[in-house]
Amino acid sequence: MTRTLITLLALLPALTLAAPFTVEKIAPDVYVHHGEHKDLAPHYGGDICNLSFIVGEKGVAVIDTGGSPVVGKQLRKAIRKVTRKPILYVINTHVHPDHALGNAAFKQDRPTFVGHSKLSNDMAQRKEVYLRNQIEWVGADAAGTELIPPDLIVSTTRELDLGDRTLHLTAHPVAHSPSDLSVFDSRSNTLWTGDLLFVERTPSVDGDVSSWLTVLEQLRSIKATRTVPGHGSVAADGHAALDNEKRYLTALLNDVREAIKLGHSMEETITTAARSEQDKWLLFDITNRRNVARIFPMLEWE
């Protein structure tokens, strides 16, 4: 860490978590921490997505680590309250900073870091921006932040053996992001979607909406008892949750296409696209505006 960065961090107050760090046991040996519904913006604190861990006979697998080493340490501390078994795997469902910038908290455990085959490249491309913004995002909690690329990559599918349970990992094409990975625990029939699924909170686009809609249909084919989204409550009815997201993404895509066809500008389209969904999602105005601004230039070239 440079002397300039250390100096800056010394001047910033640490951002404490808004509430005690808690985990919910959603199935035997399966735990989830629910992040707050906040936008990824200055001073957001690093704790806005769902973080999970699964305990097997051989050890533990972690799914996402939060937005700072401080959040990652809170997660590690929660794991150690449950088990002293070794932390074998740290799985990142995609590149976004709220999911992956807590990785450094687990370096001491020497786990295998696992991710999509495109994750290393995504991290390399975004590293400078993420590390620069991290100070504004989480203040002094940024100290020690690293983007740790995967040691083990998933190009199509891969299985991780925790002893008495097997995790089935699937790498998806560009959808929510360029490097989306889902995880299915066959013992508890639990599916982790990362940000391929949002519950309650407006879905955020950093990839390709058409492809995302195709991936949602693939996720529907998985016979899961419960589904853990990237943000929001665990869904007992995963199909209903996927259908809600499909409805929003379809409205967004169709409305932007229609606006382009009618010759409307992006600024005009931001105020009209997907407005039928406005009252159905949290953080709608800021996230939907960002989504339109992202996909409008792409769809102009269809």
C-alpha positions, 0 to 999 in steps of 0.5 A: 500500500502506498504512503499516500493511500495510508495517509488518506486512510488515516484521515478517514473514519472507519465505516462500521456496519449499521447493525450487528453482523448476523447469519441465518441458518437456512438448512442444516449446515447452510448459512446466509448473511443478508446485506442491506438494501443500499446502492453501491455509492459513496459511503455505502459501507460494503455490506449490501449483498448476500454472503453464505457458507456451507459446512461439509465433513471436510470443511467449509465453502464460502460464497461471496465475501462482501465489499471490504476486508472488514465485512469479510472478517465479520463473515469469517468470525461468524463461520468460526462461531459455527465451526473450526473446520478448515475453510477450503473454498472461497467462491466468487459469483462474479466480479462486482466489488460488493461481492468480492472485495472481502476476499483478503480476509480469508487469505490466512486460511489458504483456501482455493479461490474459485470463479468463472473462467472470465473472472481473472480478466474482469478483475484485471480490467477493473482493478484500478477503478475498484481500488481507487473508488474503494476509499470513497465507498468504505473509508478506512475499511478499505485498508488491505483490500485486494482483488484476488483472482481465482486459483480454480476456474469454471469454464462450463461446470465443476464439482467441489467435494466437501465430504458429505456434500457436493457443490455443483458450479455452473459458469454462465455466458454474459448475463448480469455481468461478464462472469456469472457463476451459480452454485447448487448444493445437492444435499440441501437442494439450495441454489445460489444465483449470485446477481443473476437473481435479485429479490425485492431490489431492482435488478442491475445490468452490467452485461446483456439483458437478452442473454440474461433472460435465457439464463433465467430459463436455465436456472428454472430447470434446477430443482431447488428447494430454496434459492439464495439471490445475490440481494434480497430474501431467500426464496422458497419459490424460486420460480416466482422470484425468477418470473418477477425478475424476468418481467422487469428485464423484459419490460426494460428491454422492450421499452428501450427497443420501442423508444429507439424505434420511435426516435426517442433520445436516451434522456427521454427513455430514462424517464419512461422505460420500465415505468410499469415496474416502478412500484414493485422494486426497491432502489428503482429510480437510481438503478433503472436509470443506470440500466437504461443508460447502459443498454440504450447505446447497445440496442441502438446497434441491433 
